[in-house]
Amino acid sequence: MKQILISFATIAFAMIVFSCEEQGKFGLDESDKAFNLRMSPDKNTFDISQGDPQINFTIYSDTKTIDNVKIIVEFVEFGGDGPSAKRLLKELPGDAFAASPSTTVSIKLSEFAAAVGLSLDDIKGGDVFNIHNQVNMIDGRVYPDTLELGGDEFVNVENSFFTSAGSTSYTSTLSFAVLCPFIAAEAAGTYIITRDDAEVSFDPTYQPVVIAGPGPNQVTVKNLFSHPENYDIIVDVDPASAVATVEKQAAWNSDNFGFGLGPASIEGNGLFFSCTGFITLNLVHSVESGPFAGTYVLEMTRKP
């Protein structure tokens, strides 16, 4: 036991020495020559049922050599191909931190949308806004940039938002998802299957009907895949997060396609936005002998 304690003490001492050396190498003892900036939002989602919700940012910095901070935003449409071009959302003067090391900035969803050329009507559940920043120093330095600390160069590829107190990081991205509370009655209607990776609909032109129930946070999709056996599917949805869950249940019959494997079940999860009438599910299909390989996406959109 004594040998273990001695060995542990030796290792701990070596780690302390190494840590100090590494901090010097990485320029942490010279960090006052750069800057510090931390941005803390009061929430990380937009609830579009509130009309034009806002996020309140508390921005901290004790650096007195910042000329301005440009907050940059990009938009990721749910189900889209990728993020939009980055656009200026807000610019803060460096003297915002002159009297106090913190300042508060409130930005509405409509401002996020307008910055990327959209209106509130264009925003729907599942969309995401990502924000970054660009810090311009009085001496002309610009971050993101290549930082030279302790004689070594470090590429600062994104921004300097800190997402937690006590961290020493020059890079981070803040993301804000657009959500709407799930309401079963609002989700009801006739839907169009816009994507069915498994291709198991017996009638590809069939439009399933969604009804509320049987439970308070459940909906039933009537004969989802239009098979003559009329397999109804129950979907559970978390009303706060819109996360949808499909417990394992029979959904179609392989015999109707000549496979001879009998009834097939589905299970999985995804999202169901009742406010926009859109559901996306990642499903595993299986028969009595076992599951089919892979996960298959099913997406449906409610008809106007």
C-alpha positions in Angstrom: 0.0 0.0 0.0 2.9 2.4 0.9 4.5 1.8 -2.5 1.2 2.6 -4.2 1.0 5.9 -2.3 4.6 6.8 -3.1 4.1 6.1 -6.8 0.9 8.1 -6.8 2.6 11.1 -5.2 5.4 10.9 -7.7 3.0 10.8 -10.6 1.0 13.7 -9.2 4.0 15.9 -8.8 5.1 15.1 -12.4 1.7 16.0 -13.7 1.8 19.3 -11.8 5.2 20.2 -13.4 4.0 19.1 -16.8 0.8 21.1 -16.4 2.7 24.3 -15.6 5.1 23.8 -18.5 2.2 23.1 -20.9 0.4 26.2 -19.8 3.4 28.3 -20.5 3.9 26.6 -23.9 0.3 27.2 -24.9 0.5 30.9 -23.8 -2.0 30.7 -20.9 0.4 32.8 -18.8 0.3 35.3 -21.7 -3.5 35.2 -22.2 -3.9 38.8 -21.0 -2.3 39.8 -24.3 -5.3 38.4 -26.2 -8.9 38.8 -24.9 -11.6 37.1 -23.1 -15.3 37.0 -24.0 -18.1 34.9 -22.7 -21.7 34.9 -24.0 -24.4 33.3 -21.9 -28.0 33.0 -23.3 -31.0 32.6 -20.9 -32.4 29.8 -23.2 -31.3 27.7 -26.1 -34.6 27.3 -28.0 -37.3 29.5 -29.6 -40.9 28.6 -28.8 -42.8 29.9 -31.9 -46.1 29.5 -30.2 -45.1 32.7 -28.3 -45.3 34.8 -31.5 -41.9 36.6 -31.5 -39.9 35.2 -28.6 -36.5 36.6 -27.7 -33.3 35.4 -26.2 -31.4 37.5 -23.6 -27.7 37.3 -23.8 -25.4 38.2 -21.0 -22.0 39.0 -22.4 -18.9 39.1 -20.2 -15.5 40.6 -20.9 -12.9 42.4 -18.8 -10.8 43.1 -21.9 -10.5 46.9 -22.5 -8.9 46.7 -25.9 -11.9 45.4 -27.9 -13.1 47.8 -30.6 -16.3 45.9 -31.5 -17.9 42.5 -31.5 -19.9 41.3 -34.5 -22.4 38.6 -33.8 -22.8 36.5 -36.9 -25.8 34.2 -37.6 -26.5 31.4 -40.0 -29.8 29.5 -40.6 -30.3 25.8 -41.0 -33.7 24.9 -42.4 -35.1 21.7 -41.0 -34.7 19.0 -43.7 -32.7 21.4 -45.8 -29.4 20.9 -47.5 -27.2 22.9 -45.1 -26.6 26.2 -43.4 -27.2 29.5 -45.1 -24.5 32.1 -45.7 -23.4 33.9 -42.5 -24.9 37.3 -41.9 -24.4 40.1 -39.4 -27.0 39.8 -36.6 -25.8 42.4 -34.1 -22.7 44.6 -33.5 -21.6 45.6 -30.1 -19.1 48.5 -29.4 -16.1 47.7 -27.3 -17.1 50.4 -24.8 -20.2 48.3 -23.9 -17.9 46.7 -21.2 -16.3 50.0 -20.1 -18.4 50.6 -17.0 -19.1 46.9 -16.2 -17.5 43.6 -17.2 -21.0 42.4 -18.4 -23.8 43.7 -20.6 -27.1 42.3 -21.7 -28.4 42.1 -25.2 -31.9 40.9 -26.2 -32.5 39.7 -29.7 -35.9 38.6 -31.0 -36.6 35.7 -33.3 -37.8 38.2 -36.0 -34.3 39.8 -35.9 -32.6 36.4 -36.3 -34.9 35.7 -39.3 -34.5 39.2 -40.9 -30.7 38.9 -40.7 -30.8 35.9 -43.0 -33.5 37.4 -45.3 -36.5 35.6 -43.8 -39.7 36.6 -42.0 -41.4 34.9 -39.0 -43.8 33.2 -41.4 -40.8 31.4 -43.0 -39.7 29.9 -39.7 -41.0 26.5 -38.6 -40.4 23.9 -36.0 -37.1 22.1 -36.4 -35.2 25.0 -37.9 -32.0 26.0 -36.2 -30.0 29.3 -35.9 -26.3 29.1 -35.2 -24.3 32.1 -34.1 -20.6 32.9 -34.1 -18.8 36.1 -33.5 -16.0 38.2 -34.8 -14.0 40.2 -32.3 -12.1 43.3 -33.6 -9.4 44.6 -31.4 -8.3 48.3 -31.2 -4.8 47.4 -32.4 -6.3 45.9 -35.6 -6.2 42.2 -34.6 -9.3 40.2 -35.7 -10.6 37.0 -34.3 -11.2 34.5 -35.7 -7.7 34.5 -36.8 -4.4 32.7 -36.1 -3.4 33.2 -32.5 0.2 33.4 -31.6 0.7 32.4 -28.0 4.0 31.5 -26.5 5.6 31.3 -29.8 3.2 28.8 -31.2 0.4 29.5 -33.7 -3.2 28.2 -33.0 -5.9 28.6 -35.7 -9.0 30.2 -34.1 -11.4 28.8 -36.7 -14.8 30.0 -35.4 -15.3 32.4 -32.5 -14.7 33.2 -28.9 -18.0 32.5 -27.3 -17.6 30.7 -24.0 -20.5 28.4 -23.1 -19.5 27.8 -19.5 -17.9 29.8 -16.8 -14.3 29.0 -16.0 -13.4 27.7 -19.4 -10.4 29.0 -21.3 -11.4 28.5 -25.0 -11.4 30.7 -28.0 -13.8 28.6 -30.0 -17.5 27.6 -29.6 -20.8 27.9 -31.4 -24.2 28.6 -29.9 -27.2 26.9 -31.5 -30.9 27.8 -31.0 -33.5 25.3 -32.2 -37.0 26.5 -33.1 -39.7 24.4 -31.3 -43.4 24.5 -30.9 -45.3 22.6 -28.1 -47.0 19.5 -29.3 -50.8 19.5 -29.2 -52.4 16.3 -30.3 -55.6 17.9 -31.6 -53.5 20.4 -33.6 -51.6 17.5 -35.2 -54.8 15.8 -36.6 -55.4 15.8 -40.3 -54.7 14.1 -43.6 -51.0 13.7 -44.4 -48.9 13.1 -47.5 -46.0 10.7 -47.2 -43.1 12.7 -48.6 -40.4 10.2 -47.9 -40.5 6.5 -47.2 -37.0 4.9 -47.4 -38.4 1.5 -46.7 -40.9 1.7 -49.6 -43.5 -0.5 -47.9 -46.7 1.5 -48.6 -49.1 -0.9 -50.4 -50.6 2.0 -52.2 -48.0 4.8 -52.8 -50.7 7.3 -53.4 -52.4 6.7 -50.1 -52.7 9.6 -47.7 -52.9 8.5 -44.1 -55.1 10.2 -41.6 -53.8 11.2 -38.1 -56.3 11.5 -35.2 -55.7 12.6 -31.6 -55.4 9.8 -28.9 -55.8 7.4 -27.5 -53.7 9.1 -24.8 -53.3 12.8 -24.1 -49.9 13.0 -25.8 -50.5 10.4 -28.4 -51.8 10.3 -32.0 -52.9 7.4 -34.1 -51.9 7.1 -37.7 -54.7 5.2 -39.4 -53.4 2.4 -41.6 -50.1 4.1 -42.0 -48.8 2.0 -44.9 -52.3 1.3 -46.5 -52.2 -2.5 -46.2 -55.4 -4.4 -46.3 -54.9 -5.6 -42.7 -55.4 -1.9 -41.6 -52.5 -1.5 -39.2 -52.9 1.6 -37.1 -49.8 3.1 -35.5 -49.7 4.9 -32.2 -47.1 7.7 -31.8 -46.1 9.1 -28.4 -44.9 12.7 -28.4 -43.2 14.7 -25.6 -45.3 17.9 -25.6 -42.3 20.1 -24.6 -39.6 18.8 -26.9 -41.7 17.4 -29.8 -39.7 14.2 -29.6 -41.8 11.4 -31.1 -41.5 7.7 -30.2 -43.0 4.7 -31.9 -43.0 1.6 -29.7 -42.7 -1.7 -31.5 -46.0 -2.5 -33.2 -47.2 -4.3 -36.4 -47.4 -1.8 -39.4 -47.4 -3.8 -42.6 -47.4 -7.4 -44.0 -44.6 -8.7 -46.0 -46.9 -11.4 -47.5 -48.6 -8.6 -49.5 -45.3 -8.1 -51.4 -44.7 -11.9 -51.9 -41.9 -12.1 -49.3 -43.7 -14.7 -47.2 -42.2 -13.5 -43.9 -45.5 -12.5 -42.3 -46.4 -9.2 -40.5 -43.7 -6.6 -40.1 -43.3 -4.3 -37.1 -41.8 -0.8 -36.8 -40.2 1.0 -33.9 -38.1 4.2 -33.6 -38.2 7.9 -32.8 -38.0 11.3 -34.4 -39.8 14.6 -34.2 -43.5 15.7 -34.6 -44.2 19.4 -35.0 -48.0 19.8 -34.7 -47.8 23.5 -35.4 -46.5 22.9 -38.9 -47.9 19.4 -39.4 -44.6 17.7 -40.0 -43.3 14.4 -38.7 -40.0 12.6 -39.3 -39.2 9.2 -37.9 -36.1 6.9 -38.0 -37.6 3.5 -38.0 -36.4 -0.1 -37.7 -38.5 -2.6 -39.6 -38.6 -6.2 -38.4 -40.4 -9.5 -38.9 -40.6 -12.5 -36.6 -37.3 -13.9 -37.7 -35.5 -10.6 -37.0 -35.0 -6.9 -38.1 -34.2 -5.8 -41.6 -30.7 -4.2 -41.8 -30.5 -0.4 -41.3 -32.8 2.4 -40.2 -35.3 3.9 -42.5 -36.6 7.5 -42.6 -40.3 8.1 -42.9 -41.5 11.7 -43.3 -45.1 13.0 -43.6 -46.5 16.5 -44.1 -50.1 17.6 -43.2 -52.2 18.8 -46.1 -53.5 22.4 -45.9 
